[in-house]
Amino acid sequence: MNGKENEAELAVMSLVMIVLSVLGIVAGFSRGLFGGIDGLLILGIALMMLLIFSVLLLVQAMQQGWIGKGSKDESSPAAPPAAAK
């Protein structure tokens, strides 16, 4: 990220792509497409998109501090320097 992106926009785009990937997998199963090569390719592409955007969303959430110990934790005070003797 170069600082010009909005974190909320990236999160929403990732969520939309995750939902569309899940819908593609569900639609493929409901129509019985996974018996042939076309259905297997659709399944592979949908799973790949699901994995890529899920990892992207997870990394962004960790960097923003939404989950875990994010790197943007500026509210915690730094350790005081050791006293010189």
PDB file with one MODEL, atoms N, CA, C and O in Angstrom:
MODEL        1
ATOM      1  N   MET A   1       0.842  -1.173   0.000  1.00  0.00           N
ATOM      2  CA  MET A   1       0.000   0.000   0.000  1.00  0.00           C
ATOM      3  C   MET A   1       0.885   1.233   0.000  1.00  0.00           C
ATOM      4  O   MET A   1       1.888   1.280   0.712  1.00  0.00           O
ATOM      5  N   ASN A   2       0.527   2.216  -0.781  1.00  0.00           N
ATOM      6  CA  ASN A   2       1.337   3.428  -0.869  1.00  0.00           C
ATOM      7  C   ASN A   2       0.774   4.571  -0.039  1.00  0.00           C
ATOM      8  O   ASN A   2       1.237   5.703  -0.181  1.00  0.00           O
ATOM      9  N   GLY A   3      -0.191   4.324   0.807  1.00  0.00           N
ATOM     10  CA  GLY A   3      -0.734   5.345   1.685  1.00  0.00           C
ATOM     11  C   GLY A   3      -1.936   6.078   1.111  1.00  0.00           C
ATOM     12  O   GLY A   3      -2.591   6.840   1.822  1.00  0.00           O
ATOM     13  N   LYS A   4      -2.235   5.860  -0.166  1.00  0.00           N
ATOM     14  CA  LYS A   4      -3.364   6.554  -0.775  1.00  0.00           C
ATOM     15  C   LYS A   4      -4.649   5.731  -0.712  1.00  0.00           C
ATOM     16  O   LYS A   4      -5.737   6.262  -0.935  1.00  0.00           O
ATOM     17  N   GLU A   5      -4.529   4.442  -0.411  1.00  0.00           N
ATOM     18  CA  GLU A   5      -5.702   3.590  -0.363  1.00  0.00           C
ATOM     19  C   GLU A   5      -6.435   3.767   0.968  1.00  0.00           C
ATOM     20  O   GLU A   5      -5.838   4.089   1.995  1.00  0.00           O
ATOM     21  N   ASN A   6      -7.705   3.552   0.912  1.00  0.00           N
ATOM     22  CA  ASN A   6      -8.530   3.584   2.112  1.00  0.00           C
ATOM     23  C   ASN A   6      -8.691   2.148   2.585  1.00  0.00           C
ATOM     24  O   ASN A   6      -9.068   1.278   1.799  1.00  0.00           O
ATOM     25  N   GLU A   7      -8.413   1.886   3.855  1.00  0.00           N
ATOM     26  CA  GLU A   7      -8.467   0.527   4.375  1.00  0.00           C
ATOM     27  C   GLU A   7      -9.863  -0.064   4.282  1.00  0.00           C
ATOM     28  O   GLU A   7     -10.019  -1.254   4.012  1.00  0.00           O
ATOM     29  N   ALA A   8     -10.875   0.758   4.502  1.00  0.00           N
ATOM     30  CA  ALA A   8     -12.253   0.271   4.444  1.00  0.00           C
ATOM     31  C   ALA A   8     -12.620  -0.163   3.024  1.00  0.00           C
ATOM     32  O   ALA A   8     -13.327  -1.155   2.844  1.00  0.00           O
ATOM     33  N   GLU A   9     -12.147   0.570   2.020  1.00  0.00           N
ATOM     34  CA  GLU A   9     -12.436   0.199   0.636  1.00  0.00           C
ATOM     35  C   GLU A   9     -11.809  -1.142   0.293  1.00  0.00           C
ATOM     36  O   GLU A   9     -12.442  -1.979  -0.352  1.00  0.00           O
ATOM     37  N   LEU A  10     -10.581  -1.349   0.717  1.00  0.00           N
ATOM     38  CA  LEU A  10      -9.902  -2.612   0.441  1.00  0.00           C
ATOM     39  C   LEU A  10     -10.598  -3.764   1.160  1.00  0.00           C
ATOM     40  O   LEU A  10     -10.724  -4.855   0.605  1.00  0.00           O
ATOM     41  N   ALA A  11     -11.044  -3.531   2.374  1.00  0.00           N
ATOM     42  CA  ALA A  11     -11.754  -4.569   3.123  1.00  0.00           C
ATOM     43  C   ALA A  11     -13.083  -4.911   2.451  1.00  0.00           C
ATOM     44  O   ALA A  11     -13.438  -6.085   2.347  1.00  0.00           O
ATOM     45  N   VAL A  12     -13.812  -3.903   1.998  1.00  0.00           N
ATOM     46  CA  VAL A  12     -15.101  -4.146   1.343  1.00  0.00           C
ATOM     47  C   VAL A  12     -14.896  -4.891   0.027  1.00  0.00           C
ATOM     48  O   VAL A  12     -15.649  -5.814  -0.284  1.00  0.00           O
ATOM     49  N   MET A  13     -13.879  -4.496  -0.751  1.00  0.00           N
ATOM     50  CA  MET A  13     -13.606  -5.206  -2.011  1.00  0.00           C
ATOM     51  C   MET A  13     -13.228  -6.659  -1.753  1.00  0.00           C
ATOM     52  O   MET A  13     -13.642  -7.552  -2.492  1.00  0.00           O
ATOM     53  N   SER A  14     -12.448  -6.896  -0.714  1.00  0.00           N
ATOM     54  CA  SER A  14     -12.070  -8.266  -0.379  1.00  0.00           C
ATOM     55  C   SER A  14     -13.291  -9.080   0.041  1.00  0.00           C
ATOM     56  O   SER A  14     -13.451 -10.229  -0.370  1.00  0.00           O
ATOM     57  N   LEU A  15     -14.147  -8.479   0.859  1.00  0.00           N
ATOM     58  CA  LEU A  15     -15.357  -9.187   1.293  1.00  0.00           C
ATOM     59  C   LEU A  15     -16.281  -9.504   0.115  1.00  0.00           C
ATOM     60  O   LEU A  15     -16.865 -10.586   0.056  1.00  0.00           O
ATOM     61  N   VAL A  16     -16.412  -8.568  -0.814  1.00  0.00           N
ATOM     62  CA  VAL A  16     -17.250  -8.807  -1.999  1.00  0.00           C
ATOM     63  C   VAL A  16     -16.697  -9.966  -2.812  1.00  0.00           C
ATOM     64  O   VAL A  16     -17.455 -10.830  -3.253  1.00  0.00           O
ATOM     65  N   MET A  17     -15.392  -9.995  -3.015  1.00  0.00           N
ATOM     66  CA  MET A  17     -14.791 -11.085  -3.790  1.00  0.00           C
ATOM     67  C   MET A  17     -14.916 -12.422  -3.067  1.00  0.00           C
ATOM     68  O   MET A  17     -15.096 -13.455  -3.711  1.00  0.00           O
ATOM     69  N   ILE A  18     -14.825 -12.416  -1.737  1.00  0.00           N
ATOM     70  CA  ILE A  18     -15.000 -13.653  -0.975  1.00  0.00           C
ATOM     71  C   ILE A  18     -16.432 -14.161  -1.118  1.00  0.00           C
ATOM     72  O   ILE A  18     -16.650 -15.355  -1.325  1.00  0.00           O
ATOM     73  N   VAL A  19     -17.403 -13.262  -1.009  1.00  0.00           N
ATOM     74  CA  VAL A  19     -18.811 -13.657  -1.144  1.00  0.00           C
ATOM     75  C   VAL A  19     -19.089 -14.177  -2.552  1.00  0.00           C
ATOM     76  O   VAL A  19     -19.789 -15.178  -2.711  1.00  0.00           O
ATOM     77  N   LEU A  20     -18.550 -13.511  -3.576  1.00  0.00           N
ATOM     78  CA  LEU A  20     -18.768 -13.975  -4.947  1.00  0.00           C
ATOM     79  C   LEU A  20     -18.123 -15.335  -5.185  1.00  0.00           C
ATOM     80  O   LEU A  20     -18.675 -16.160  -5.913  1.00  0.00           O
ATOM     81  N   SER A  21     -16.980 -15.577  -4.591  1.00  0.00           N
ATOM     82  CA  SER A  21     -16.326 -16.876  -4.733  1.00  0.00           C
ATOM     83  C   SER A  21     -17.154 -17.978  -4.086  1.00  0.00           C
ATOM     84  O   SER A  21     -17.318 -19.058  -4.653  1.00  0.00           O
ATOM     85  N   VAL A  22     -17.673 -17.699  -2.900  1.00  0.00           N
ATOM     86  CA  VAL A  22     -18.511 -18.688  -2.216  1.00  0.00           C
ATOM     87  C   VAL A  22     -19.783 -18.940  -3.015  1.00  0.00           C
ATOM     88  O   VAL A  22     -20.225 -20.082  -3.139  1.00  0.00           O
ATOM     89  N   LEU A  23     -20.368 -17.884  -3.554  1.00  0.00           N
ATOM     90  CA  LEU A  23     -21.572 -18.051  -4.379  1.00  0.00           C
ATOM     91  C   LEU A  23     -21.279 -18.869  -5.628  1.00  0.00           C
ATOM     92  O   LEU A  23     -22.111 -19.670  -6.054  1.00  0.00           O
ATOM     93  N   GLY A  24     -20.106 -18.675  -6.218  1.00  0.00           N
ATOM     94  CA  GLY A  24     -19.725 -19.464  -7.389  1.00  0.00           C
ATOM     95  C   GLY A  24     -19.586 -20.938  -7.060  1.00  0.00           C
ATOM     96  O   GLY A  24     -19.983 -21.793  -7.851  1.00  0.00           O
ATOM     97  N   ILE A  25     -19.029 -21.237  -5.910  1.00  0.00           N
ATOM     98  CA  ILE A  25     -18.890 -22.639  -5.493  1.00  0.00           C
ATOM     99  C   ILE A  25     -20.259 -23.256  -5.227  1.00  0.00           C
ATOM    100  O   ILE A  25     -20.533 -24.379  -5.649  1.00  0.00           O
ATOM    101  N   VAL A  26     -21.114 -22.517  -4.527  1.00  0.00           N
ATOM    102  CA  VAL A  26     -22.464 -23.015  -4.232  1.00  0.00           C
ATOM    103  C   VAL A  26     -23.262 -23.211  -5.523  1.00  0.00           C
ATOM    104  O   VAL A  26     -23.960 -24.214  -5.674  1.00  0.00           O
ATOM    105  N   ALA A  27     -23.163 -22.264  -6.447  1.00  0.00           N
ATOM    106  CA  ALA A  27     -23.896 -22.388  -7.715  1.00  0.00           C
ATOM    107  C   ALA A  27     -23.394 -23.582  -8.520  1.00  0.00           C
ATOM    108  O   ALA A  27     -24.180 -24.280  -9.161  1.00  0.00           O
ATOM    109  N   GLY A  28     -22.105 -23.810  -8.485  1.00  0.00           N
ATOM    110  CA  GLY A  28     -21.557 -24.962  -9.201  1.00  0.00           C
ATOM    111  C   GLY A  28     -22.066 -26.276  -8.642  1.00  0.00           C
ATOM    112  O   GLY A  28     -22.406 -27.187  -9.398  1.00  0.00           O
ATOM    113  N   PHE A  29     -22.121 -26.380  -7.323  1.00  0.00           N
ATOM    114  CA  PHE A  29     -22.644 -27.604  -6.715  1.00  0.00           C
ATOM    115  C   PHE A  29     -24.136 -27.765  -6.966  1.00  0.00           C
ATOM    116  O   PHE A  29     -24.606 -28.878  -7.200  1.00  0.00           O
ATOM    117  N   SER A  30     -24.891 -26.663  -6.920  1.00  0.00           N
ATOM    118  CA  SER A  30     -26.345 -26.767  -7.086  1.00  0.00           C
ATOM    119  C   SER A  30     -26.738 -27.125  -8.514  1.00  0.00           C
ATOM    120  O   SER A  30     -27.809 -27.689  -8.734  1.00  0.00           O
ATOM    121  N   ARG A  31     -25.892 -26.806  -9.483  1.00  0.00           N
ATOM    122  CA  ARG A  31     -26.203 -27.135 -10.879  1.00  0.00           C
ATOM    123  C   ARG A  31     -25.489 -28.384 -11.370  1.00  0.00           C
ATOM    124  O   ARG A  31     -25.649 -28.784 -12.523  1.00  0.00           O
ATOM    125  N   GLY A  32     -24.711 -28.993 -10.507  1.00  0.00           N
ATOM    126  CA  GLY A  32     -24.039 -30.223 -10.875  1.00  0.00           C
ATOM    127  C   GLY A  32     -22.941 -30.036 -11.911  1.00  0.00           C
ATOM    128  O   GLY A  32     -22.742 -30.901 -12.765  1.00  0.00           O
ATOM    129  N   LEU A  33     -22.222 -28.911 -11.847  1.00  0.00           N
ATOM    130  CA  LEU A  33     -21.197 -28.625 -12.841  1.00  0.00           C
ATOM    131  C   LEU A  33     -19.884 -29.340 -12.594  1.00  0.00           C
ATOM    132  O   LEU A  33     -19.052 -29.415 -13.499  1.00  0.00           O
ATOM    133  N   PHE A  34     -19.672 -29.865 -11.408  1.00  0.00           N
ATOM    134  CA  PHE A  34     -18.346 -30.353 -11.053  1.00  0.00           C
ATOM    135  C   PHE A  34     -18.084 -31.775 -11.516  1.00  0.00           C
ATOM    136  O   PHE A  34     -17.145 -32.412 -11.039  1.00  0.00           O
ATOM    137  N   GLY A  35     -18.888 -32.282 -12.430  1.00  0.00           N
ATOM    138  CA  GLY A  35     -18.643 -33.608 -12.987  1.00  0.00           C
ATOM    139  C   GLY A  35     -17.705 -33.576 -14.173  1.00  0.00           C
ATOM    140  O   GLY A  35     -17.097 -34.592 -14.510  1.00  0.00           O
ATOM    141  N   GLY A  36     -17.576 -32.420 -14.816  1.00  0.00           N
ATOM    142  CA  GLY A  36     -16.724 -32.313 -15.997  1.00  0.00           C
ATOM    143  C   GLY A  36     -15.562 -31.370 -15.771  1.00  0.00           C
ATOM    144  O   GLY A  36     -15.387 -30.822 -14.682  1.00  0.00           O
ATOM    145  N   ILE A  37     -14.775 -31.191 -16.808  1.00  0.00           N
ATOM    146  CA  ILE A  37     -13.589 -30.348 -16.710  1.00  0.00           C
ATOM    147  C   ILE A  37     -13.968 -28.876 -16.511  1.00  0.00           C
ATOM    148  O   ILE A  37     -13.265 -28.155 -15.804  1.00  0.00           O
ATOM    149  N   ASP A  38     -15.047 -28.430 -17.112  1.00  0.00           N
ATOM    150  CA  ASP A  38     -15.475 -27.037 -16.940  1.00  0.00           C
ATOM    151  C   ASP A  38     -15.808 -26.737 -15.480  1.00  0.00           C
ATOM    152  O   ASP A  38     -15.411 -25.706 -14.936  1.00  0.00           O
ATOM    153  N   GLY A  39     -16.530 -27.643 -14.872  1.00  0.00           N
ATOM    154  CA  GLY A  39     -16.881 -27.455 -13.476  1.00  0.00           C
ATOM    155  C   GLY A  39     -15.672 -27.486 -12.564  1.00  0.00           C
ATOM    156  O   GLY A  39     -15.608 -26.735 -11.590  1.00  0.00           O
ATOM    157  N   LEU A  40     -14.708 -28.351 -12.871  1.00  0.00           N
ATOM    158  CA  LEU A  40     -13.498 -28.410 -12.056  1.00  0.00           C
ATOM    159  C   LEU A  40     -12.677 -27.133 -12.199  1.00  0.00           C
ATOM    160  O   LEU A  40     -12.082 -26.669 -11.226  1.00  0.00           O
ATOM    161  N   LEU A  41     -12.639 -26.569 -13.386  1.00  0.00           N
ATOM    162  CA  LEU A  41     -11.929 -25.297 -13.575  1.00  0.00           C
ATOM    163  C   LEU A  41     -12.624 -24.165 -12.823  1.00  0.00           C
ATOM    164  O   LEU A  41     -11.964 -23.325 -12.210  1.00  0.00           O
ATOM    165  N   ILE A  42     -13.958 -24.142 -12.872  1.00  0.00           N
ATOM    166  CA  ILE A  42     -14.703 -23.129 -12.115  1.00  0.00           C
ATOM    167  C   ILE A  42     -14.432 -23.280 -10.624  1.00  0.00           C
ATOM    168  O   ILE A  42     -14.218 -22.289  -9.926  1.00  0.00           O
ATOM    169  N   LEU A  43     -14.442 -24.516 -10.136  1.00  0.00           N
ATOM    170  CA  LEU A  43     -14.165 -24.766  -8.726  1.00  0.00           C
ATOM    171  C   LEU A  43     -12.757 -24.313  -8.355  1.00  0.00           C
ATOM    172  O   LEU A  43     -12.560 -23.680  -7.318  1.00  0.00           O
ATOM    173  N   GLY A  44     -11.784 -24.633  -9.196  1.00  0.00           N
ATOM    174  CA  GLY A  44     -10.406 -24.238  -8.919  1.00  0.00           C
ATOM    175  C   GLY A  44     -10.224 -22.739  -8.879  1.00  0.00           C
ATOM    176  O   GLY A  44      -9.543 -22.221  -7.994  1.00  0.00           O
ATOM    177  N   ILE A  45     -10.820 -22.036  -9.820  1.00  0.00           N
ATOM    178  CA  ILE A  45     -10.704 -20.578  -9.871  1.00  0.00           C
ATOM    179  C   ILE A  45     -11.413 -19.936  -8.682  1.00  0.00           C
ATOM    180  O   ILE A  45     -10.891 -18.999  -8.077  1.00  0.00           O
ATOM    181  N   ALA A  46     -12.599 -20.439  -8.346  1.00  0.00           N
ATOM    182  CA  ALA A  46     -13.335 -19.883  -7.204  1.00  0.00           C
ATOM    183  C   ALA A  46     -12.581 -20.127  -5.897  1.00  0.00           C
ATOM    184  O   ALA A  46     -12.534 -19.246  -5.039  1.00  0.00           O
ATOM    185  N   LEU A  47     -11.996 -21.302  -5.740  1.00  0.00           N
ATOM    186  CA  LEU A  47     -11.226 -21.583  -4.530  1.00  0.00           C
ATOM    187  C   LEU A  47      -9.964 -20.732  -4.460  1.00  0.00           C
ATOM    188  O   LEU A  47      -9.579 -20.272  -3.385  1.00  0.00           O
ATOM    189  N   MET A  48      -9.319 -20.523  -5.610  1.00  0.00           N
ATOM    190  CA  MET A  48      -8.117 -19.692  -5.644  1.00  0.00           C
ATOM    191  C   MET A  48      -8.449 -18.249  -5.268  1.00  0.00           C
ATOM    192  O   MET A  48      -7.726 -17.637  -4.482  1.00  0.00           O
ATOM    193  N   MET A  49      -9.526 -17.701  -5.815  1.00  0.00           N
ATOM    194  CA  MET A  49      -9.939 -16.343  -5.474  1.00  0.00           C
ATOM    195  C   MET A  49     -10.319 -16.244  -3.994  1.00  0.00           C
ATOM    196  O   MET A  49      -9.991 -15.263  -3.326  1.00  0.00           O
ATOM    197  N   LEU A  50     -11.005 -17.258  -3.497  1.00  0.00           N
ATOM    198  CA  LEU A  50     -11.385 -17.285  -2.085  1.00  0.00           C
ATOM    199  C   LEU A  50     -10.147 -17.265  -1.200  1.00  0.00           C
ATOM    200  O   LEU A  50     -10.106 -16.530  -0.213  1.00  0.00           O
ATOM    201  N   LEU A  51      -9.150 -18.053  -1.533  1.00  0.00           N
ATOM    202  CA  LEU A  51      -7.929 -18.114  -0.738  1.00  0.00           C
ATOM    203  C   LEU A  51      -7.153 -16.797  -0.800  1.00  0.00           C
ATOM    204  O   LEU A  51      -6.708 -16.293   0.231  1.00  0.00           O
ATOM    205  N   ILE A  52      -6.991 -16.240  -1.993  1.00  0.00           N
ATOM    206  CA  ILE A  52      -6.217 -15.004  -2.152  1.00  0.00           C
ATOM    207  C   ILE A  52      -6.848 -13.855  -1.376  1.00  0.00           C
ATOM    208  O   ILE A  52      -6.159 -13.157  -0.632  1.00  0.00           O
ATOM    209  N   PHE A  53      -8.136 -13.655  -1.539  1.00  0.00           N
ATOM    210  CA  PHE A  53      -8.783 -12.516  -0.897  1.00  0.00           C
ATOM    211  C   PHE A  53      -8.985 -12.738   0.600  1.00  0.00           C
ATOM    212  O   PHE A  53      -9.035 -11.772   1.360  1.00  0.00           O
ATOM    213  N   SER A  54      -9.102 -13.986   1.035  1.00  0.00           N
ATOM    214  CA  SER A  54      -9.186 -14.249   2.472  1.00  0.00           C
ATOM    215  C   SER A  54      -7.859 -13.931   3.149  1.00  0.00           C
ATOM    216  O   SER A  54      -7.836 -13.339   4.228  1.00  0.00           O
ATOM    217  N   VAL A  55      -6.750 -14.326   2.516  1.00  0.00           N
ATOM    218  CA  VAL A  55      -5.437 -14.023   3.080  1.00  0.00           C
ATOM    219  C   VAL A  55      -5.197 -12.514   3.077  1.00  0.00           C
ATOM    220  O   VAL A  55      -4.668 -11.968   4.046  1.00  0.00           O
ATOM    221  N   LEU A  56      -5.582 -11.842   1.998  1.00  0.00           N
ATOM    222  CA  LEU A  56      -5.439 -10.388   1.923  1.00  0.00           C
ATOM    223  C   LEU A  56      -6.214  -9.703   3.050  1.00  0.00           C
ATOM    224  O   LEU A  56      -5.701  -8.790   3.696  1.00  0.00           O
ATOM    225  N   LEU A  57      -7.438 -10.141   3.278  1.00  0.00           N
ATOM    226  CA  LEU A  57      -8.255  -9.554   4.336  1.00  0.00           C
ATOM    227  C   LEU A  57      -7.677  -9.866   5.720  1.00  0.00           C
ATOM    228  O   LEU A  57      -7.704  -9.015   6.608  1.00  0.00           O
ATOM    229  N   LEU A  58      -7.160 -11.071   5.904  1.00  0.00           N
ATOM    230  CA  LEU A  58      -6.555 -11.439   7.178  1.00  0.00           C
ATOM    231  C   LEU A  58      -5.314 -10.591   7.467  1.00  0.00           C
ATOM    232  O   LEU A  58      -5.144 -10.104   8.585  1.00  0.00           O
ATOM    233  N   VAL A  59      -4.457 -10.417   6.476  1.00  0.00           N
ATOM    234  CA  VAL A  59      -3.246  -9.618   6.661  1.00  0.00           C
ATOM    235  C   VAL A  59      -3.604  -8.161   6.941  1.00  0.00           C
ATOM    236  O   VAL A  59      -3.003  -7.529   7.811  1.00  0.00           O
ATOM    237  N   GLN A  60      -4.570  -7.632   6.217  1.00  0.00           N
ATOM    238  CA  GLN A  60      -4.985  -6.249   6.449  1.00  0.00           C
ATOM    239  C   GLN A  60      -5.568  -6.089   7.851  1.00  0.00           C
ATOM    240  O   GLN A  60      -5.285  -5.103   8.530  1.00  0.00           O
ATOM    241  N   ALA A  61      -6.376  -7.050   8.285  1.00  0.00           N
ATOM    242  CA  ALA A  61      -6.969  -6.973   9.618  1.00  0.00           C
ATOM    243  C   ALA A  61      -5.901  -7.028  10.702  1.00  0.00           C
ATOM    244  O   ALA A  61      -6.019  -6.351  11.724  1.00  0.00           O
ATOM    245  N   MET A  62      -4.872  -7.817  10.491  1.00  0.00           N
ATOM    246  CA  MET A  62      -3.791  -7.880  11.472  1.00  0.00           C
ATOM    247  C   MET A  62      -2.985  -6.588  11.480  1.00  0.00           C
ATOM    248  O   MET A  62      -2.590  -6.121  12.549  1.00  0.00           O
ATOM    249  N   GLN A  63      -2.730  -5.997  10.310  1.00  0.00           N
ATOM    250  CA  GLN A  63      -1.978  -4.747  10.247  1.00  0.00           C
ATOM    251  C   GLN A  63      -2.752  -3.585  10.851  1.00  0.00           C
ATOM    252  O   GLN A  63      -2.153  -2.693  11.451  1.00  0.00           O
ATOM    253  N   GLN A  64      -4.056  -3.580  10.705  1.00  0.00           N
ATOM    254  CA  GLN A  64      -4.880  -2.499  11.234  1.00  0.00           C
ATOM    255  C   GLN A  64      -5.197  -2.686  12.707  1.00  0.00           C
ATOM    256  O   GLN A  64      -5.719  -1.774  13.348  1.00  0.00           O
ATOM    257  N   GLY A  65      -4.891  -3.852  13.249  1.00  0.00           N
ATOM    258  CA  GLY A  65      -5.167  -4.105  14.655  1.00  0.00           C
ATOM    259  C   GLY A  65      -6.587  -4.558  14.918  1.00  0.00           C
ATOM    260  O   GLY A  65      -7.040  -4.540  16.063  1.00  0.00           O
ATOM    261  N   TRP A  66      -7.305  -4.968  13.866  1.00  0.00           N
ATOM    262  CA  TRP A  66      -8.674  -5.452  14.053  1.00  0.00           C
ATOM    263  C   TRP A  66      -8.652  -6.803  14.737  1.00  0.00           C
ATOM    264  O   TRP A  66      -9.559  -7.126  15.504  1.00  0.00           O
ATOM    265  N   ILE A  67      -7.624  -7.598  14.467  1.00  0.00           N
ATOM    266  CA  ILE A  67      -7.439  -8.882  15.138  1.00  0.00           C
ATOM    267  C   ILE A  67      -5.972  -8.988  15.536  1.00  0.00           C
ATOM    268  O   ILE A  67      -5.105  -8.399  14.891  1.00  0.00           O
ATOM    269  N   GLY A  68      -5.704  -9.717  16.568  1.00  0.00           N
ATOM    270  CA  GLY A  68      -4.324  -9.916  16.989  1.00  0.00           C
ATOM    271  C   GLY A  68      -3.707  -8.655  17.568  1.00  0.00           C
ATOM    272  O   GLY A  68      -4.411  -7.773  18.060  1.00  0.00           O
ATOM    273  N   LYS A  69      -2.391  -8.581  17.506  1.00  0.00           N
ATOM    274  CA  LYS A  69      -1.646  -7.453  18.057  1.00  0.00           C
ATOM    275  C   LYS A  69      -1.185  -6.532  16.949  1.00  0.00           C
ATOM    276  O   LYS A  69       0.025  -6.343  16.827  1.00  0.00           O
ATOM    277  N   GLY A  70      -2.013  -5.960  16.155  1.00  0.00           N
ATOM    278  CA  GLY A  70      -1.669  -5.184  14.967  1.00  0.00           C
ATOM    279  C   GLY A  70      -0.445  -4.302  15.089  1.00  0.00           C
ATOM    280  O   GLY A  70      -0.068  -3.913  16.195  1.00  0.00           O
ATOM    281  N   SER A  71       0.177  -3.983  13.977  1.00  0.00           N
ATOM    282  CA  SER A  71       1.399  -3.184  13.971  1.00  0.00           C
ATOM    283  C   SER A  71       1.126  -1.694  14.139  1.00  0.00           C
ATOM    284  O   SER A  71       2.065  -0.921  14.330  1.00  0.00           O
ATOM    285  N   LYS A  72      -0.133  -1.271  14.072  1.00  0.00           N
ATOM    286  CA  LYS A  72      -0.469   0.146  14.219  1.00  0.00           C
ATOM    287  C   LYS A  72      -0.885   0.471  15.645  1.00  0.00           C
ATOM    288  O   LYS A  72      -1.717   1.355  15.853  1.00  0.00           O
ATOM    289  N   ASP A  73      -0.334  -0.213  16.620  1.00  0.00           N
ATOM    290  CA  ASP A  73      -0.699  -0.008  18.010  1.00  0.00           C
ATOM    291  C   ASP A  73       0.111   1.160  18.563  1.00  0.00           C
ATOM    292  O   ASP A  73       1.140   0.955  19.207  1.00  0.00           O
ATOM    293  N   GLU A  74      -0.348   2.380  18.315  1.00  0.00           N
ATOM    294  CA  GLU A  74       0.369   3.576  18.737  1.00  0.00           C
ATOM    295  C   GLU A  74      -0.083   4.050  20.115  1.00  0.00           C
ATOM    296  O   GLU A  74       0.533   4.952  20.682  1.00  0.00           O
ATOM    297  N   SER A  75      -1.138   3.466  20.663  1.00  0.00           N
ATOM    298  CA  SER A  75      -1.652   3.934  21.939  1.00  0.00           C
ATOM    299  C   SER A  75      -0.819   3.434  23.113  1.00  0.00           C
ATOM    300  O   SER A  75      -0.859   4.029  24.190  1.00  0.00           O
ATOM    301  N   SER A  76      -0.066   2.350  22.925  1.00  0.00           N
ATOM    302  CA  SER A  76       0.739   1.843  24.036  1.00  0.00           C
ATOM    303  C   SER A  76       2.036   2.658  24.146  1.00  0.00           C
ATOM    304  O   SER A  76       2.702   2.916  23.144  1.00  0.00           O
ATOM    305  N   PRO A  77       2.377   3.048  25.348  1.00  0.00           N
ATOM    306  CA  PRO A  77       3.576   3.850  25.514  1.00  0.00           C
ATOM    307  C   PRO A  77       4.836   3.021  25.294  1.00  0.00           C
ATOM    308  O   PRO A  77       4.865   1.825  25.582  1.00  0.00           O
ATOM    309  N   ALA A  78       5.866   3.666  24.786  1.00  0.00           N
ATOM    310  CA  ALA A  78       7.126   2.976  24.571  1.00  0.00           C
ATOM    311  C   ALA A  78       7.830   2.790  25.908  1.00  0.00           C
ATOM    312  O   ALA A  78       7.580   3.527  26.862  1.00  0.00           O
ATOM    313  N   ALA A  79       8.697   1.815  25.965  1.00  0.00           N
ATOM    314  CA  ALA A  79       9.440   1.568  27.201  1.00  0.00           C
ATOM    315  C   ALA A  79      10.377   2.713  27.456  1.00  0.00           C
ATOM    316  O   ALA A  79      11.037   3.191  26.533  1.00  0.00           O
ATOM    317  N   PRO A  80      10.453   3.174  28.716  1.00  0.00           N
ATOM    318  CA  PRO A  80      11.364   4.305  29.012  1.00  0.00           C
ATOM    319  C   PRO A  80      12.812   3.864  28.854  1.00  0.00           C
ATOM    320  O   PRO A  80      13.144   2.711  29.128  1.00  0.00           O
ATOM    321  N   PRO A  81      13.667   4.768  28.418  1.00  0.00           N
ATOM    322  CA  PRO A  81      15.078   4.403  28.252  1.00  0.00           C
ATOM    323  C   PRO A  81      15.720   4.127  29.617  1.00  0.00           C
ATOM    324  O   PRO A  81      15.308   4.668  30.643  1.00  0.00           O
ATOM    325  N   ALA A  82      16.719   3.284  29.590  1.00  0.00           N
ATOM    326  CA  ALA A  82      17.391   2.916  30.838  1.00  0.00           C
ATOM    327  C   ALA A  82      18.161   4.123  31.371  1.00  0.00           C
ATOM    328  O   ALA A  82      18.724   4.911  30.611  1.00  0.00           O
ATOM    329  N   ALA A  83      18.169   4.243  32.686  1.00  0.00           N
ATOM    330  CA  ALA A  83      18.861   5.379  33.308  1.00  0.00           C
ATOM    331  C   ALA A  83      20.372   5.212  33.182  1.00  0.00           C
ATOM    332  O   ALA A  83      20.904   4.122  33.389  1.00  0.00           O
ATOM    333  N   ALA A  84      21.044   6.283  32.846  1.00  0.00           N
ATOM    334  CA  ALA A  84      22.503   6.249  32.733  1.00  0.00           C
ATOM    335  C   ALA A  84      23.135   6.414  34.099  1.00  0.00           C
ATOM    336  O   ALA A  84      22.619   7.166  34.926  1.00  0.00           O
ATOM    337  N   LYS A  85      24.228   5.736  34.355  1.00  0.00           N
ATOM    338  CA  LYS A  85      24.912   5.836  35.663  1.00  0.00           C
ATOM    339  C   LYS A  85      26.021   6.831  35.633  1.00  0.00           C
ATOM    340  O   LYS A  85      26.694   7.037  36.642  1.00  0.00           O
TER     341      LYS A  85
ENDMDL
END
